[in-house]
């Protein structure tokens, strides 16, 4: 089965539910960072497929595609958010990396939700 932009957006919405649950007190940074990263990456894939671009596969390719989407199509710049979420995910999973400074769980969840909404609007056009 070939993945469509709509499939990726649906996947992003399912990840967003986990993000929203994890963001509240007590914050579950393991879920928030992992599902936040997965959610944004699913949105990036959805937008790329919608624009008839190749499906980015790796974390690096998705981050590069996010930069392209921001630069060429006006989507929010999320490169640093992707990096912070990935760093926090690694910190939570492995414990051998430093947690990024200054991440607020509610702000992080709000930024992720806003990106989902922008991509959803893009697909609706």
C-alpha positions in Angstrom: 0.0 0.0 0.0 1.3 3.4 -1.0 1.2 6.0 1.7 -0.8 9.1 0.9 -0.6 12.6 2.3 -4.0 12.0 4.0 -2.6 8.8 5.5 0.3 10.7 7.0 -2.0 13.4 8.3 -4.2 10.9 10.0 -1.1 9.4 11.6 0.0 12.8 12.8 -3.4 13.3 14.4 -3.0 10.1 16.3 0.4 11.1 17.5 -0.9 14.5 18.5 -3.4 12.9 20.9 -0.5 11.3 22.7 1.4 14.7 22.7 -1.6 16.5 24.2 -2.0 13.9 27.0 1.8 13.9 27.8 2.0 17.7 28.0 -0.1 18.0 31.2 0.9 17.7 34.8 2.7 15.5 35.4 4.5 15.9 32.1 5.6 12.7 30.4 8.6 13.9 28.5 9.3 10.5 27.0 5.9 10.4 25.3 5.9 14.2 24.5 9.2 14.2 22.8 8.8 10.9 21.0 5.3 11.4 19.8 5.9 15.1 19.2 8.8 14.2 16.9 6.7 11.5 15.2 3.8 13.9 14.8 5.9 16.6 13.1 7.6 14.1 10.9 4.3 12.7 9.8 3.2 16.2 8.9 6.3 16.8 7.0 5.7 13.6 5.0 2.1 14.6 4.4 3.1 18.1 3.1 5.8 16.6 0.9 3.5 14.0 -0.6 0.8 16.6 -1.1 3.3 18.7 -3.1 4.2 15.7 -5.2 7.7 15.6 -3.7 9.6 12.5 -2.8 8.8 11.0 0.6 11.6 11.9 3.0 12.7 8.8 4.9 15.3 9.6 7.5 15.2 12.1 10.3 17.7 14.2 8.5 15.7 14.2 5.2 12.6 15.2 7.1 14.4 18.0 8.8 15.7 19.2 5.4 12.2 18.9 4.0 10.8 21.0 6.9 13.3 23.7 6.0 12.2 23.5 2.3 8.5 23.7 3.3 9.2 26.8 5.5 11.3 28.5 2.9 9.4 27.7 -0.3 5.8 27.3 1.0 5.6 29.5 4.1 5.1 26.7 6.7 6.3 27.5 10.2 10.1 27.0 10.8 10.3 23.9 13.0 13.9 22.8 12.5 15.0 23.8 16.0 11.9 22.2 17.5 12.7 18.9 15.7 16.2 19.0 17.0 15.0 19.8 20.6 12.4 17.0 20.5 15.0 14.5 19.1 17.5 15.5 21.8 14.9 15.2 24.5 13.8 11.8 23.1 17.3 10.5 23.2 17.8 11.9 26.7 14.7 10.2 27.9 15.4 6.9 26.1 19.1 6.5 26.6 20.0 8.9 29.4 23.4 9.6 27.9 22.6 13.0 26.3 21.8 16.3 27.8 18.2 17.4 27.8 17.6 20.7 25.8 17.2 23.8 28.0 14.0 25.8 28.0 11.4 23.4 26.7 8.0 24.1 28.2 5.6 21.2 27.8 2.5 23.2 27.1 4.3 25.5 24.6 5.8 22.5 22.9 2.5 20.8 22.5 0.9 24.0 21.2 3.7 24.5 18.6 3.2 20.9 17.5 -0.6 21.3 17.3 -0.2 24.5 15.3 2.0 22.8 12.8 -0.6 20.0 12.4 -3.3 22.6 11.7 -1.1 24.4 9.1 -0.5 21.1 7.2 -4.1 20.2 7.5 -5.1 23.5 5.9 -2.5 22.9 3.2 -4.0 19.6 2.3 -7.5 21.1 2.3 -6.5 23.5 -0.6 
